[in-house]
Amino acid sequence: MTFAEVMDHVAQAFESLGALVLSVGIVWSFLLAVLTWHRSGRPKQAYGLLRQALGGTLLLGLEILVAADLVRTIAVAPTVTNVLILGLIVLIRTFLSFSLETEISGTLPWRRATASGADVFSQAAAKVPKSKPSDQAEG
């Protein structure tokens, strides 16, 4: 097996991981939102959490997919055309990441500390109430 074939398999593994992260993250985001709505009784809070968790999932998925594109372009087929296509893909994904981060946090990136997709998702998961408000009053 040649180096290019191995790197192609590595790129495919990154792409599979990116797809898995997106799939699981979307399902998990909806579960967190439903759980939040059920426990807090506030749909607006659940919606905000859903947006934050979905945004974090998308950011993390984009980061992994950019890694796959980098491996494929640099190690497998480093032609001028492929490098230009990679540059365009990275430019588009950077714009998407910038837009998502701004939408999630409500502030421009240079006005806040930077966070990865995983950080955003974990912050959203931490906002899920531990129990229903009525459970807290009873206990």
JOSULPE-V892539 format. One record per run of one state. SS is the DSSP state (H for helix, E for strand, C for the rest). FROM is the first residue (numbers start at 1). LEN is the number of residues. If there is no record, write none. Layout:
{{SS FROM LEN} {SS FROM LEN}}
This chain:
{{C 1 2} {H 3 38} {C 41 2} {H 43 34} {C 77 3} {H 80 26} {C 106 3} {H 109 3} {C 112 5} {H 117 10} {C 127 6} {H 133 6} {C 139 1}}
